[in-house]
Amino acid sequence: MVATRLALCLFPAWALGQTSVKWITVEDGPAPSFSLSSSGISYQFHVDPLTLDLIHDHWGGYAAETVPQSALNMNGWGGAYTYRLREFPDSGRGDFRTPAIHIQHASGTTVSAFSYTGYEVQSGKPGLPGLPATYGDDEDVSTLIVHLYDEYSAIGADLYYSIFPQHNAIARSFRLTNKGNSTATVLRASSWSIDMPNEELDLIDLRGDWAHEANINRRAVGYGEQGFRSTAGYSSHFHNPFFALAPPTTTESQGSATGYALLYTGSFAANVERWSTGWVRVLLGLNPLHLSWPLEAGDTFTSPEVVSVHSETGFTGMSQSLHSLFKNQLSRSNHTWETRPALLNSWEGLGFDYNHTVLVELAQSAADLGCTLFVNDDGWFGTDYPRDNDTLGLGDWVAQPKKFPEGLGAYVDDVNAITVANSTAKMEFGLWFEPEMVNPASDLSC
């Protein structure tokens, strides 16, 4: 939004006044405060005037006003930073909780002190180069960008906050830019970080394995760290990159619930930590065990996006908000709004034991029942290592000559020529493959 950016240049962030676009308001002054609000949600934080640290105030149902959390500061064995609800916690300033950002400088030290320098507000939402992300136009979403700078590493951080009011959702990510002359290394990057006041909460996540995916795991958030992660290189069914936090009394239809989802298919880590004060820190982002990103002078690092939705109507409301957000503001497939076809998959009837003729006969039977899509599952590929069981051939995506002597083309043409019963439609064809998997017994790996 060019006019807004020009206004910000004319009236710097410390000048008195107010800056706003749809759903975002900034109260300027020595300690600017930021509010992303709609009729259903509010996300609020402010700048500490002494340290220029970002202090979290509220994330949840709509709040016209909030009490600044600096009023909750207390004494204890920890330093001042330990007793703050921080928005972007770094490492080395006396905050003994797990940081959202951890950077090793060229000297080997890892102290950072990210301080507020300014902000921008704009209608719509910028994309994340090379990463999946939510999107929308000016009527769907507005974005706040908060600028920070760390003098120890000469790295600037841009924190992106986008509000989707129709889905009660906030999306967050950040970008680091090395403005110095030496290489730094990013060791931890949690796209979502938030500190919450003391309250009873349950952590709900999805665990599983082969043939028993997505089991609900619910447990109380106690003192210390709780969480889960993927070290598989992909998100996996062991732990889904999603969790929810809710009071113990929340049910499917009643109570408050807040969901968090990482829009990234690589290794990730979720961390929920209750400190001595009872406050709870929530982190979701890249798995630090798999992160050692060299950030050379002039380079930029972009974290994957996390979206969070808040519901006052239980887990059903939370789930529906996530589904609506993903369908309308994340998926870009042409099939998103199409009715799913009735299909028959070859696996349940034939397994690995088939050929061209048998498959066409099965496709004809499916068409007679009104199915409009026939999917050829596992077993169609492999030459030197024919895929006749699950120990062979994965990675060799070439049709088996024994099963398809005329090649896949002739077989697919025969399936596509079949007319679906009680219609003029022709049968559609789908083919199974698993690009992320390779058998040791395959031409690809030998």
Secondary structure, 3 states (H helix, E strand, C coil): CHHHHHHHHHCCCCCCEEEEECCEEEEECCCCEEEEECCCEEEEEEECCCCCCEEEEEEEECCCCCCCHHHHCCCCCCCHHHHCCECCCCCCCCCCCCCCEEEECCCCCCCCCEEEEEEEEEECCCCCCCCCCCCCCCCCCEEEEEEEEECCCCEEEEEEEEEEHHHCEEEEEEEEEECCCCCEEEEEECCEEEEECCCCCEEEEEEEECCEEEEEEEEECCEEEEEEECCCCCCCCCEEEEEEEECCCCCCCCECEEEEEECCCCCEEEEEEECCCCCEEEEEEECHHHCCEEECCCCEEECCCEEEEEECEHHHHHHHHHHHHHHHHCCCCCCCCCCCCCEEEHHHHHCCCCCHHHHHHHHHHHHHCCCCEEEECCCCECCCCCCCCCCECCCCCCECCCCCCCHHHHHHHHHHCCECCCCCCECEEEECCCCCCCCCECCCCC
